[in-house]
């Protein structure tokens, strides 16, 4: 035990200085850094099975059923398109090869389980006490822990951090919960999904339908209203058109009304559309209609922690809840973006504040995001819709279409699929929105976030030297201005 921890233990009437409920990205980051800074830290994480029985290890959504397995399957699906690029570039092999779902799933799950072990070992190495138990509040300093067999114990802590994340929602119709899978299940699905209906238009819906289509499965997406509601709609529409050209089918303005199992074990889905009621039979029905915070069962009402109508914990700028010694961050906190990197950074900032090393608050502006659809979409800052609303008559939109050099040899590659635009606040020339649709979106977008966070202007983009030939150079060469009165194309 270090000197700081020794005196901390002597002076405190609590078992821990910080107890973390939830072993996802934010919870792990905050617990490890807090321990590094001398606090006595405990962490509880317990995964309740999905409706289909799926469960997993330590690490939260990103590691187990989110970012990591999603990106691995996305990359695997991109290889299907690259086959034809290889042939166009002179490589002699048969591009009409088939995909082995089971082999991919086994490889993905092997890596995920390795990460589970890494996270457990990291906690041990950082002297964070890990409890594989379900946590709920007794009072503002006491947490009850329940193991899988129903055994109970209590721990006490001066400060408590809630980072429980969220879980997928399911269709509110007969069979909606009983027969659908979600992102909790898809990455460990033992048999190939076959003909699949994806319900929803979220980034999870489009990413998963994209890689399933890439593997050659018959995929239909049931869309209630618009694609990627929270994102730039011009970019969202371009994503939808690209996916349609590459085999994904979309049914718009439709909601499921009933899901039934057929005699041969398949699933008949009935939906209501703009032109009446329809039905079809699928092998798999995948729900991606948003997520809900896992705050029910924490007994928050007993300690006075208030939640919003959506179940998310109400927090202040410093991540405090309505109870001074209880904090919350990540997906379960109201008003926070549901992304791993922001949760990790917020967790580390909190650790610094708790130990008096900093007063810095998390800045959620200009955080880069990439949606890993078949044609990737990277964005930073304002959407065009939000910019027009917040700065009426004070924005200029520059744009460009492009065809990557990597695509040139393959005549089947579209010349108008890739697209980029910058949203500029005219009054001060600041670039407040960056949007890119094309290959390597995450790699291209990441670096621009630093400049945008520092207030980069369009003039500074214009005078920056380019690396040629690259896709990213197109971001600093834009001169064509958009007619803001025109409808998105």
Secondary structure, 3 states (H helix, E strand, C coil): CCHHHHHHHHHCCCCEEEEEECCCHHHHHHHHHHHHCCCCEEEECCCCCCCCCCCCCCCHHHHHHCHHHHHHHHHHHHHHHHHHHHHHCCCCCCCCCCCCHHHHHHHHHHHHHHHHHHHHHHHHHCCCEEECCEEEEEECCEEEEECCCCCEEEEEEEEEEECCCEEECCCCCECCCCCCECCCCHHHCCCCCCCEEEECCCHHHHHHHHHHHHCCCCEEEEECCCCCCCCCHHHHHHHHHHHHHCCCEEEECCEEEEEEECCCCCEEEEEEECCEEEEEEECEEEECCCEEECCCCCCHHHCCCCECCCCCECCCCCCECCCCCEEECHHHECCCCCCHHHHHHHHHHHHHHHCCCCCCCCCCCCCCEEECCCCCEEEEECCHHHHHHHCCCCEEEEEEEECCHHHCCCCCCCCCCEEEEEEEECCCCEEEEEEEECCCHHHHHHHHHHHHHCCCEHHHHHCCCCCCCCCHHHHHCCCCECCCCCCCC
